[in-house]
Amino acid sequence: MSSITAISTPTKAPERTGQTIRQHYPNYKVIVLNDDVNTFQHVVSCLTRYIPQMTNDRAWELAHQIHNEGQAVVWVGPQEQAELYHQQLRREGLTMAPLEAA
């Protein structure tokens, strides 16, 4: 009977680096849905009032998209802010889709 001798090679643990791995939180989409209640002007007014850096022209584009396509993503970003904008728009009477991860 022959014996097999296992040769073990010492292994070196990987060196730790000072780098931190950043894990990004997911962004969320704030989506306004079309309805038969809100006017274009009301939608535009709400978007410009509550969505940061929303211009009047962009709000009108989004209002037309909501009307023609049934919905529009009006803002994308961190969950806490998305929840705030979603709540504010809903409180103004806009029909909102549930928050959705981007």
N, C-alpha and C positions, 0 to 999 in steps of 0.2 A: 504494500500500500504506500502510495507516495503522498507526502503531505505538501500542501500548498501554503506557502508563507505569504501572508498579505503584507505588503509594504505600505505603510501609511506615510503620507507626506503631510507635514504640518501645514495647517491652513492659517492664513492670516485674516483676522477680522477686518472688515472694511473700515477705513478711517472715517471718523465722523467729521463732517465739515460744519462750519459755523452757519451754514445756510438754513434758512427757515423755508419750508414749503408752504406757500400761501394757498389756501383753499378758498375759492370765491363762492359766495352765496349766490344762489340762482336769482336771476331777475324775474320779475312778474309783469304780465301785460294787463293794462287797464283797458277794457273793451266796452264801448258803448254800443248798444243795440238799437235798431230802428223800432219805432213805435208810432201809433196814430195819435199820440197825445202832445208831444213836444214840437214846437215850431223850430225852424232853422235858427231863428234869431235867439231863442232860448238856449239851444245847444251851443251856439257860438259864444254866447254870453257866459255860460257855465265853463266852457273849456278855457276861455281867456282868463276867467277869474281864478280858477283853481289849478290849472296845469302850468307849471313853471315854463317861462319863455315861450308860451303859446302866443303866436301872432294872430291877429284878426284874419289875415289871409289864409293861414294854415287851418284855423278853426273852421272857416267856411269850406275849405277843401274836405276836411274830415266830416263835416255835416252832410255834404253831398255824398261822400262815400258811404256814410251810415244809411242815408236814404236810398241810394242806388244799389248797394251791395248787402244791406241788412246789418252791417256792423263795421266798426273801425277800431283799430288799436290806437288809442289816443296818447298813451304814455307807456314806457317800459323802464323798469328800474328796480331798486331794492324793495323787498317785500313790505317793510314798514311804511315807506312812502306810498307804495302802490295801494296799500290798505287805506291810508288817509285819503288819497285822491278818489278812490273808489267810493268811499263812504260820503265824501263831500258831494260828488256828482249824483249819487243815489238820493241823498237828502234833498237835492234840488229838483228831484223828480225824473231824472234821466233813467232809462231802462238799461241796467248794467248786466253784463255777463259775469259769472263768477271769476275771480282772479285766476289766472292761469300762468304756470311757469313758462318762461320764455325759452 
